[in-house]
Amino acid sequence: MKSMNQKASPNLDIPFIASHYDSNTVALQDDRDSVTYRELTKAVKYRTSEWQNIIDQDEQQRPVVILFFDNSITSVVDYLSALTLNYVIVLLNPSCSSDTRAAYFEQFNPNAVIENGKVLLSHNEHLFCDPRVSLLLSTSGSMGAGKCVALSHCNIKANCEAILSYLPILPSDNTLLTLPLSYSYGLSVLHTHLAIGATVCFTRHSVFDKGFWQIVKHQPINSLSGVPTFYEMLLRLRFTSMSLPDLRYLTQAGGKLATAYVTRLAQYTQKTGKAFYVMYGQTEATARMAYLSPDKVLVKPGAIGNAIAGGEFKLVNADSDNGEGELFYRGENVMLGYVSTIQDLVTFSETDWLATGDLATQDNDGDYTITGRTKRIIKIAGERVNLDLVEQAFINILAKYNLLSHACVVGFDDKVIGVYAGVISAKHLSEVIEHLSISLSLPKRNVAIDIVESLPLLNNGKVDYTSVIQTMTGAG
């Protein structure tokens, strides 16, 4: 094996920031520190030089590393350094359990583990990997060490460019990133802002902390991005009554936000001269597949719009009555494939159309609406029930009573069960069950509501349906 134990070249190109590597604009900022693009470049070059003296590699056999990716300046330096050195990177959330860590170590037998700027070398035995593979991201709903999505440099670049073609990100922008960087949505926010030369801010504060809003108001912050639970929390805090003149736009992805909430946010952004981008994506497509133009959100609050630049959708096995079919997507951002073991990295078969697993319809304007997941269809009282549509109806009914806490819907034992994390009066509880029963055309005996203190969430902020069901059935 040819050793590469030499210092990094001073002309080494760093992904995303090569065109503005010498800028004095702040690239990254957290609660205690900040770095300019010039300082970030120096930090990455220093770290790559250091790592080349620790981890062997050659052009044919690249090291596989596990990188615990925190929302911090140090972690971003780690990430950019690993990309620059063309490692095969398994990105993991540092909050994952010790059992999950051990499972991934066994699954991928990494050459090194990287966390907080430190490298723990395991071994220098290399496996020949497909030259295209760059990142391995855990699938959103994985429990433990599940399968990973393999992404190439081409996938990442194509998706970054497509997102930049519609989001109004400016080099002068500051975004406050609360999404985990180990999650494809959070990673896409980092990529796009670094690529344009903007500033990415991190904070340990939650939206319920005064410190969070001090950053939003005084930084000032120009954009926020979040999954449905993030916006549900903002609405509980009466976000739409806040004066935030510097906030220019919001983006939402990572699941379907209830139409009642989409409408409230769209009304707020329209009234205040801001923009609200409802988006759709999956880790299997690097992050983004579609977006709904802000001028359509109030008219079509349930829609996802159409495919991003360079992408295309089709519906398969569409129902002749309502036009609903399974949504397929293709574009340069579609993954190389799934990886369950290190041997899967050797080669990948071509993926033309990606089966999203989502059901959708298309309107006369060409815009798509997600109607549910193929795996979330159950039979109750002999009727086919789409749990995602029921969940939307449940949350919209709760919103009419101004009950804005987290909620979800699961189904088993011939029942639809709405789970609500909050306080609800007996009168409202009875009325919500009545409304839900009528909207589903199901007898009340097939509808129930369970009140809980809180809903279990995955690291990316999505509802952990597996844990919800385990808790309710006593299997957890």
C-alpha positions in Angstrom: 0.0 0.0 0.0 1.2 3.4 -0.9 1.4 5.5 2.3 0.2 9.1 2.2 2.0 10.2 5.4 2.8 13.7 4.1 1.5 17.1 5.0 -1.6 18.4 3.3 -1.0 20.5 0.2 -1.6 24.2 0.9 -3.7 24.3 -2.3 -6.0 21.5 -1.2 -9.6 22.3 -2.2 -12.1 22.1 0.6 -15.6 21.1 -0.5 -18.3 23.9 -0.5 -15.9 26.7 0.5 -13.2 26.6 -2.1 -14.5 29.7 -4.0 -14.5 31.9 -0.8 -11.8 30.2 1.3 -10.1 33.5 2.1 -13.3 35.5 3.1 -13.4 37.3 6.4 -17.2 36.7 6.6 -18.1 34.6 9.6 -18.8 31.0 8.5 -19.8 29.3 11.7 -20.9 30.7 15.1 -22.0 29.0 18.3 -22.9 30.2 21.8 -19.2 30.9 22.6 -17.1 31.3 19.5 -17.1 32.0 15.8 -14.8 31.4 12.8 -14.5 33.2 9.5 -14.1 31.3 6.2 -10.4 32.2 6.3 -10.1 30.7 9.8 -12.2 27.7 8.8 -9.9 27.0 5.9 -6.8 27.1 8.1 -8.4 24.8 10.6 -9.4 22.2 8.0 -5.9 22.3 6.4 -4.3 21.9 9.8 -6.5 18.9 10.6 -6.1 17.2 7.3 -2.3 17.5 7.6 -2.6 16.0 11.1 -4.8 13.1 10.0 -2.6 12.2 7.1 0.1 11.3 9.6 -2.3 9.0 11.5 -4.6 7.3 8.9 -3.1 5.5 5.9 -4.8 5.6 2.6 -4.1 5.4 -1.2 -6.1 6.1 -4.3 -7.6 2.6 -4.5 -8.3 1.8 -0.9 -9.9 4.5 1.2 -10.4 4.4 5.0 -13.9 4.0 6.4 -14.4 6.4 9.4 -17.2 6.9 11.8 -17.7 10.6 12.5 -19.9 11.7 15.4 -21.3 14.9 14.0 -22.4 17.4 16.6 -23.8 20.9 15.9 -20.5 22.6 16.6 -17.6 24.4 14.9 -15.2 21.5 15.8 -17.5 18.9 14.2 -17.9 20.9 11.0 -14.1 21.2 10.8 -13.9 17.4 11.3 -16.5 16.8 8.6 -14.9 19.1 6.0 -11.5 17.6 6.7 -12.9 14.0 6.2 -14.6 15.1 2.9 -11.4 16.8 1.7 -9.4 13.7 2.3 -12.0 11.6 0.5 -12.7 9.3 3.4 -15.8 7.1 3.4 -17.7 8.8 6.2 -20.4 7.2 8.4 -22.2 10.1 10.0 -23.7 9.4 13.4 -25.5 11.6 16.0 -23.3 11.7 19.1 -26.4 11.3 21.3 -26.9 7.8 20.1 -26.7 5.1 22.8 -23.6 3.0 23.6 -25.4 0.0 22.2 -26.0 1.7 18.9 -22.4 2.9 18.8 -21.2 -0.7 19.4 -23.5 -2.0 16.7 -22.2 0.4 14.1 -18.6 -0.4 15.0 -19.3 -4.1 14.5 -21.2 -3.4 11.3 -18.6 -1.2 9.6 -15.3 -2.1 11.3 -14.1 1.5 10.8 -10.4 2.4 10.4 -10.9 5.3 12.7 -13.5 7.0 14.9 -13.6 10.8 14.9 -15.3 12.9 17.6 -14.7 16.4 18.7 -11.5 16.8 16.7 -10.0 13.6 18.1 -9.1 10.5 16.1 -9.1 7.0 17.6 -7.3 4.7 15.1 -8.7 1.2 15.0 -6.7 -0.5 12.2 -5.0 0.2 8.9 -6.6 -2.6 6.9 -8.5 -1.2 4.0 -11.3 -2.5 1.9 -11.7 -1.5 -1.8 -14.8 0.7 -1.9 -16.8 2.0 -4.9 -14.9 5.2 -5.8 -18.2 7.1 -5.9 -19.2 6.6 -2.3 -18.7 9.5 0.1 -21.2 9.6 2.9 -23.3 7.0 4.8 -26.3 8.4 6.5 -28.6 6.5 8.8 -32.2 6.2 7.5 -34.5 8.5 9.4 -36.5 5.8 11.2 -33.7 3.4 11.9 -33.6 1.9 15.4 -30.1 0.8 16.5 -27.6 0.2 13.7 -30.0 0.0 10.8 -29.2 0.2 7.1 -27.5 3.4 5.8 -28.0 5.4 2.7 -24.8 5.7 0.5 -24.4 9.1 -1.1 -21.8 10.2 -3.7 -20.0 13.5 -4.1 -22.2 14.0 -7.2 -25.4 13.4 -5.2 -24.4 16.0 -2.6 -23.3 18.6 -5.2 -26.4 18.1 -7.4 -28.8 18.5 -4.4 -27.0 21.5 -3.0 -27.1 23.3 -6.4 -30.8 22.4 -6.8 -31.7 23.8 -3.4 -29.7 27.0 -4.1 -31.7 27.5 -7.3 -34.9 28.2 -5.4 -34.1 29.2 -1.8 -33.2 32.9 -1.5 -30.0 32.4 0.5 -27.7 35.5 0.4 -24.0 35.6 1.3 -25.0 38.1 4.0 -27.5 35.7 5.6 -27.4 34.2 9.1 -29.3 31.0 9.7 -29.9 29.4 13.1 -29.5 25.7 12.6 -31.2 23.5 15.2 -31.6 20.4 13.0 -29.0 17.7 13.8 -26.1 17.7 11.3 -26.2 13.9 11.2 -29.7 14.3 9.6 -29.9 14.9 5.8 -32.1 18.0 6.2 -29.8 19.6 8.7 -26.8 18.7 6.5 -28.4 20.3 3.5 -28.8 23.6 5.4 -25.1 23.5 6.3 -24.1 22.7 2.7 -26.1 25.4 1.0 -25.0 28.1 3.4 -21.4 27.2 3.2 -21.6 27.0 -0.6 -23.0 30.6 -0.8 -20.6 32.0 1.8 -23.3 32.7 4.4 -23.2 32.3 8.2 -24.4 29.2 10.0 -25.2 29.7 13.8 -25.5 26.9 16.3 -27.0 27.1 19.8 -27.6 24.7 22.7 -30.7 26.7 23.6 -34.1 25.3 22.7 -37.0 27.3 21.4 -38.4 27.5 24.9 -35.2 29.3 26.1 -34.9 33.0 26.2 -31.4 32.7 24.8 -32.8 31.2 21.6 -34.9 34.2 20.9 -32.1 36.6 21.8 -30.0 35.1 19.1 -32.9 35.3 16.6 -33.5 38.9 17.3 -30.0 40.3 17.9 -27.8 38.2 15.6 -30.1 38.8 13.6 -31.3 35.5 12.1 -32.6 35.6 8.5 -34.0 32.1 8.2 -35.2 29.1 10.2 -35.6 25.5 9.2 -37.5 22.8 10.9 -39.5 19.6 11.0 -43.2 19.6 11.9 -42.6 19.3 15.7 -40.4 22.4 15.5 -43.1 24.5 14.0 -45.8 23.1 16.3 -43.6 24.3 19.2 -43.2 27.8 17.6 -47.0 28.1 17.2 -47.5 27.1 20.9 -45.1 30.0 21.7 -47.3 32.4 19.6 -44.4 32.8 17.1 -46.7 34.5 14.6 -47.3 37.5 17.0 -43.6 38.2 17.3 -41.9 41.1 15.6 -38.9 39.7 13.7 -38.2 42.1 10.9 -34.9 40.5 9.9 -36.4 37.0 9.5 -36.9 36.6 5.7 -38.0 33.1 5.2 -38.9 29.7 6.8 -38.3 26.2 5.4 -40.2 23.1 6.5 -39.5 19.4 5.6 -39.0 16.1 7.4 -42.7 15.1 7.4 -46.1 16.6 6.7 -47.1 19.6 8.8 -50.8 19.7 9.5 -52.6 21.9 7.0 -54.0 24.0 9.8 -50.5 24.9 10.9 -49.3 25.4 7.4 -52.1 27.9 6.8 -51.3 29.8 10.0 -47.6 30.1 9.1 -48.4 31.0 5.5 -50.8 33.8 6.7 -48.1 35.1 9.0 -45.3 35.1 6.4 -47.7 36.7 3.8 -48.7 39.4 6.3 -45.2 40.2 7.3 -43.5 40.1 3.9 -41.7 36.8 4.5 -41.7 33.5 2.6 -42.6 30.0 3.8 -41.2 27.1 1.8 -42.9 23.8 2.3 -40.5 21.1 1.0 -40.4 17.4 0.6 -37.4 15.0 0.7 -35.8 11.8 1.9 -32.3 10.8 2.9 -32.4 8.4 -0.1 -32.5 11.5 -2.4 -29.7 13.3 -0.4 -32.3 15.6 1.2 -34.6 17.4 -1.2 -37.0 16.3 -3.9 -39.6 18.9 -4.1 -40.8 22.3 -2.9 -44.0 24.3 -3.0 -43.6 27.9 -4.2 -44.4 30.3 -1.3 -47.1 32.0 -3.4 -49.1 28.7 -3.6 -48.9 27.7 0.1 -52.1 29.4 1.2 -54.0 28.0 -1.8 -52.6 24.5 -1.5 -51.5 24.1 2.2 -51.3 20.3 1.9 -49.2 20.1 -1.3 -45.4 19.6 -1.7 -45.3 21.3 -5.2 -43.2 19.8 -7.9 -39.7 18.3 -8.4 -36.6 20.4 -7.8 -34.4 21.3 -10.7 -32.9 18.2 -12.3 -35.5 15.9 -10.8 -38.7 14.3 -11.9 -41.7 12.5 -10.4 -44.1 9.8 -11.6 -47.1 8.0 -10.0 -47.1 4.2 -10.2 -50.3 2.1 -10.0 -52.5 5.2 -9.7 -56.0 4.6 -8.5 -58.6 5.2 -11.3 -61.0 7.0 -8.9 -58.8 9.5 -7.0 -55.5 9.3 -9.0 -53.6 8.2 -5.9 -50.5 6.2 -6.6 -47.0 5.5 -5.2 -44.6 8.3 -5.8 -41.4 7.6 -7.6 -38.5 10.1 -8.2 -35.4 10.3 -10.2 -32.5 12.8 -10.4 -28.8 13.1 -9.9 -29.4 13.3 -6.1 -30.7 9.7 -5.8 -28.5 7.6 -3.6 -26.1 4.9 -4.8 -28.0 2.4 -2.7 -28.4 1.0 0.8 -25.6 -0.3 3.0 -26.0 -2.8 5.8 -22.5 -4.2 6.0 -19.0 -3.0 5.0 -19.0 -5.5 2.1 -21.9 -3.5 0.6 -19.5 -0.6 -0.1 -17.6 -2.6 -2.8 -20.1 -2.0 -5.6 -23.6 -0.6 -6.2 -26.2 -1.4 -8.9 -27.6 1.6 -10.7 -30.9 3.1 -9.3 -33.0 4.7 -12.0 -36.3 5.5 -10.2 -36.4 5.8 -6.4 -39.6 4.3 -4.9 -40.3 6.8 -2.1 -42.8 4.6 -0.3 -45.2 7.6 -0.2 -48.7 7.8 -1.7 -49.5 10.9 -3.6 -51.9 12.6 -6.0 -51.1 15.2 -8.7 -53.4 18.2 -9.5 -54.1 20.0 -12.7 -51.2 22.4 -12.1 -48.8 19.5 -11.9 -48.3 19.9 -8.1 -48.2 16.8 -5.9 -49.8 16.1 -2.5 -48.5 13.4 -0.2 -51.5 11.4 1.1 -49.7 8.8 3.2 -47.2 6.0 3.5 -47.7 2.7 1.8 -46.7 1.1 5.2 -49.3 3.2 7.1 -52.4 1.7 5.5 -54.5 -0.6 7.8 -57.9 -2.2 7.7 -60.4 -1.3 10.4 -63.9 -2.6 10.5 -63.3 -3.9 7.0 -62.4 -0.4 5.7 -59.0 0.7 4.3 -57.7 3.5 6.6 -54.7 5.8 5.8 -53.2 6.6 9.2 -51.3 9.6 7.8 -54.6 11.2 6.6 -56.2 10.4 9.9 -53.3 12.0 11.7 -53.7 15.2 9.6 -57.4 15.2 10.4 -56.7 14.7 14.2 -54.2 17.5 14.4 -56.5 19.9 12.4 -59.4 19.1 14.8 -57.2 19.7 17.8 -56.1 23.0 16.2 -59.7 24.2 16.1 -59.7 24.0 19.9 -56.3 25.7 20.0 -54.7 22.5 21.3 -51.3 22.9 19.7 -49.2 20.3 21.5 -47.6 17.3 19.8 -50.0 14.6 18.5 -49.9 11.5 16.3 -52.1 8.6 15.3 -51.4 4.9 15.4 -53.6 2.0 14.7 -54.0 -1.6 15.9 -56.5 -4.0 17.4 -59.2 -2.7 15.0 -58.8 0.8 16.4 -57.5 4.2 15.4 -55.8 5.8 18.4 -55.0 9.5 18.5 -52.1 10.2 20.9 -52.0 13.7 22.4 -49.2 15.1 24.5 -51.0 17.8 26.6 -53.9 18.7 28.7 -57.5 18.4 27.3 -60.8 18.7 29.1 -63.3 15.9 29.2 -65.7 18.0 27.1 -63.1 18.6 24.4 -62.0 15.0 24.5 -65.5 13.8 23.8 -66.0 16.4 21.0 -62.7 15.5 19.3 -63.6 11.8 19.3 -67.0 12.7 17.9 -65.4 14.8 15.1 -62.8 12.1 14.3 -65.3 9.4 14.2 -67.5 11.3 11.8 -64.6 12.3 9.5 -63.5 8.7 9.3 -67.0 7.3 8.9 -66.1 4.8 11.7 -68.1 3.9 14.8 -66.9 5.5 18.0 -65.9 2.1 19.4 -63.1 2.1 16.7 -61.7 5.5 17.7 -59.8 6.3 20.9 -57.6 9.1 22.2 -54.7 8.5 24.6 -53.4 11.4 26.7 -49.6 11.3 27.4 -47.1 13.6 29.0 -44.9 13.7 25.9 -44.3 12.0 22.6 -41.1 10.1 22.0 -39.1 11.7 19.2 -36.2 10.5 17.1 -32.9 12.4 17.0 -34.1 14.3 13.9 -37.3 15.6 15.7 -39.7 13.2 14.0 -42.2 11.2 16.0 -40.9 7.7 17.0 -43.9 5.7 16.0 -42.2 2.4 17.0 -41.8 3.6 20.6 -45.4 5.0 20.7 -46.8 1.6 19.7 -44.5 -0.3 22.1 -45.6 1.9 25.0 -49.3 1.4 24.2 -49.1 -2.3 23.7 -46.8 -2.9 26.7 -44.0 -4.3 24.4 -41.5 -1.5 25.2 
